[in-house]
């Protein structure tokens, strides 16, 4: 049995954001048709958490994706230690044939994770867009938001102004310099979150997960946000429960995944893992909002809950990362690498 090892360098030659968006679209069609399985009691868990003696956390994300993919896979990552000094978590992924269990390929998955996260958010913005994205706010100008903004600019030519808020002067400058040279837009740094988000039609916040407590996280106040703006939220941040209960249009990649977190982490899940989807799940759990108020992408594709989406209001999109996204993009990489003979063969 021969296995293909696909390095990150090879992936960088095969990946592009436009193809990745299309892959996420195809993947969500499988979710809509219930042609997938993830771990956990409700078959929608993000993954299995393994706590190590050195306080590190490793996560195994097994799953199956049907439809045009019909393949199983697992992504494994760690150490996920706050303040560890590591630049990033190390990811690896394996795809398996579902009939034999034989491994099809093994690959580094850091770059893949960046692309699938950005592509999912771009696809969601396409589905949720209510008005032109004239003004865009980027909070956290890192790798994922760089790819996200590139995809938004490629598909939304109306963008005029980009405001950027980051933690380091160097990171902000590099981000601004790159996009100023490549695109005909006005782009500049802001000193506060309020200044960054005011009058923006699209806000993407991705400041990471390195916070000691909820109190340390960036907070967005609803009074700063323009009516009908969309907030893309794939990382930790805060908004008030009151706003979520009374005013926000609440959208998620897959709400069932956040319900699974309550089973795994206990209530309140947001205290343990402060992502927006867990804030939704906690509010449903304590009967502050009705589960029907949460719109998953599969609902949109089924043309359900239109009365919620068609209301005027600020739209929040919770993105938490699913193994089905990883499997879909990994399978596309595997197919391209096999066709172009761009991989290392390992004897199994």
N, C-alpha and C positions, 0 to 999 in steps of 0.2 A: 504494500500500500504506500502510495506517495502523497505527501502533504506539501502544500505550498506555504512557505514563509514569506510574508509581504511586509517589508520594512517601511518605516515612516518616510524614508527618502523616495521609495517607489510610489507610495500613496500620494506624496506631494505632486507627482507628475500625472497622477490619474484623477485627482479630485478637483472639482471646480464647483463654485457655489450654485450656478444655474442647474447643473445636473443633480446636485444634492437636494435642491428644493423640489425638483420633480420626483426624486426618490421618496422624500417625506410625504408628498402628495399620494404616491402609490401605497406607501405604508399605511397612511390613515384610511385609505379605502379598505385595506385589510381589517383594520380596527373596526371600522363601520360595519363590516360584514361578519364580525366576530370570528375572523380567521387568524387567531393568535392565542397564545397562552404565556402568561408570566407566572412567577412563583407566588407563594402566599395562599391563604385560605380562600380569598376571592379571585385568585388567579390573575391579580393585577398589581402585585407587589413590585416596588422598585428593585428589591433584591434582598439577599440574606446578609446580615451584618455580623461580622466576626471581630470581637474585641480582643486585642492582643495584650500580653502582660506589660508591654511598654507604653500602654495607653493609646496605641495606634488602633485605627479602625480599617479593616479590609472589608470590601463589599463584593459579593458574587451576584451577578445579574444573569440568571438563566432564563431562556425563553424560546418560544417557537413562533415563526411567522409563516402563514400559509399564502394563499393566493398565488401570484407569479413567483414567489420565493420558495415556499415549501421547504424550509430549512430550519434547523435548531441552532442555537448558539449560546455562548456564555461570555460575558465580559467580567473581568476580575480587576479590582483596583485598590490601591493603598499607597502610602500609609494613612492619609487623611488625618494628620496630627496638626492641631492648631499650634501655630508658632514654632513648627519643627525646623524651619529654615530651608526646607525643600521648596524648590521653585514651583513644583506642581506634583500632583499625584501621578503615579505610574499606572497606565492602563494597558491591558492586553486582552485580546479577543480570539475566540476559536469558533469556527462554524463546523457543524456536524451534519452528515447525511442522516435523515430521520429513519431510513429503512435499515441501515446497517450500524449506525452509530459511529462510523469511521470519520475521523477528522478530515475536513476538506482543506482548511487553511488555518494558520495561526498568524496573527498580526499585532504589531503595536497599535494601540487604539487612542493615543492622545490626540493626534491630528483628526482622526475620525470623529472623536467626541466633540471637538470644537466645531467641525463642519455640521454635524447633525443637529447640534444645539442651535447654531445660527440659522440653519436652513428651516428648522421647525418654526422658529420665531418669525422668519420672513413669510413662510407659507401662512401662518396664522394671521399676520398683518394683512395679507392679501384677502383672506376670508372676512376679516372684521372691518376693513377700511370703509369709513362713512364719508370722509371728506378728503380733499387733497392734503398731502403731507408737505405743506409749504415750509413749516418750521419743525426741526427735529432736535430733540435733546438726547445727548449721550452721557450717561452717568456711569463711569467706569470704562475708560478707553483702552480695554485690553484686547486679547486675541478674538474673543467671541464677538464683542461689539464691533470690532473692525470688520469682520466678515459680515456681520449683520448689516452694518451701514453700507458696505459695498453692494450687497444684494438689494437693499432698499433704493440706493441711488441708481442702480441699473434698471430697476423696474418702475421707478417713480421720478420721472424727469422734471416734475414740477418743484422739487425741493429747492428752496432758495437759501435757507439759513440753517446752519448746524451749530448748536451750542454744546460745549463740552465741559464736564466737571470731573476731575480726577484727583487722585491722592498725591501724585508726584508731578513736579514741574516737567521733568524729562519725559515722562510717559505722555502727558498732555501735549507737549510740544511735538514729539515724534508723530503722534496721531494727527494733529492739525496739519503739520507739514506734509504728511503723506497725502491726505485728502485734498488739501489746497492745490497741490501740484497736479493731481489726477482728475479733479472735477471742478467745474465752473460753479462753485457755490461760495457763499460767505460762511466762514467757519472761525469760531473764536472761543476762548476760554471764559468761563464764568467763575466767580468767587464763591457763590452760594448755590445751594440746591434750588432755592426759590427763584433766583434769577435764571437758572438754567431751564427750568420747566415752564415758566410763565409764557403764555401765548404759543406753546408748542402743540402741534397736532399729533405728534408721535414722540413717546418717551421710552427709551430703553435703558433699564437700570441693571447693571451686572457688575457689582462691586465685590463679588466673591463670597466666601463663607468664613473668613478669618475674623470672627468677632467673639469676644469673651462672653457677651450677654446681649439680650435683646435691646437693652438700653443703649448699646454702643452702635447699633445699626443705623444707616441713613433712614430718615423718616420723610415721607412726602405728605404734605397737607392738602386736602382736597380743595381748599380755597385758592391754592396756587394753580390748579389745573384747569385748562380750558375745557368748555363743554364739548362733548363728543371726541375728546382726545383719547388715544389708546396708550396704555402703559404696558410695555413688555417686561416681564419680571422673571428671569431664570435664576436669580440668586437671592440671597437674604436682603430684605428691606422691610420697612414698617409702614402701614397705613392704619388708621383708627378703625376699630370694630364698628363704631357708630356709622362711619361712612360706608363700610362694606354692607352693613345691615340695611341701611335706609336708601342709599343712592347709587352705589356702584353696579355696573353691569359686569357680572362675574363669569369669566370664561376660563377654561382649563384645557390642557392637552388631553387629559384623561382623569376625570374626577375620581374614578374608582381607585386609582393608585393612592390618592391622599386618604381615602377611607381606610385603605390597608395600613397606612402609617399609624392610625389610631390603634389598630389591633396590635401592631408591633411595638410601638413606642409608648403607648398609653395616652390618656387624655390629660393635659392638652399636648397634642403632637407639635404644635408650633413652638412650644417652649424647648423641645428637644431638637427640632429641626425647623428653623424659622424661614420656611419658604411659603409663598403666598397660598399655594394649594392647601397646605396644612392649616392656615388660618381659616380658609373656607371650611375645611373638614371639621375643625373645632366648633365653628359657629353652627354648623348643621347638627353636630353631636349634642350640643347643649340647647338645641331648639330655638336658637336666635334667628336662623334663616331656614327656609325650606330647601330640601335637596333639589327640588325642581328648578330653583333659581340659578343653579350652577349649570352652565352650558359647556359641554365638552365638544371637541372638534367633531366627533362622530355625530353629535346632534345636529351640527350645522350641515354636515354632508347628507344627513337624512332629511334635511329641510324641516327640522323640528325646533320648537321654542323660538320661532321667528318673532313672536310678540315681545319677547325679552330683548332680542337683539335690535329690533326696530325702534325701541324707545330712545329718546335723547338722554344722554348721560355719559359719564366717563367709563370707558371700557378697560378692565384689567384682564391681562392674560397671564395665567400661571403656567409655567413650564418647569417640569421636574426631572425630565430625562427618563426614557423607557428603553428597555433592552430591544424592543421591536425596532426602534429607530436605528440602533447600532447594528442589528442584524441586517436590516434593509440596506444600509449604506455599505456595510462590510461585504455583503453579497455582490453588490454592484462593483466594488473594488476587486473582489475575487474574480468576477467574470471578465473584467477588463484586463486584469493582470494575466489571466490564463490565455486570453485571446492574443495578447501582445507578448506573451512569454517573458513577463517582467516579474519573476519571483525566483526564490531559491527553493529547490526541491529537496525535501527531507524524506528519507526512508522511514516508514513507520513499522 
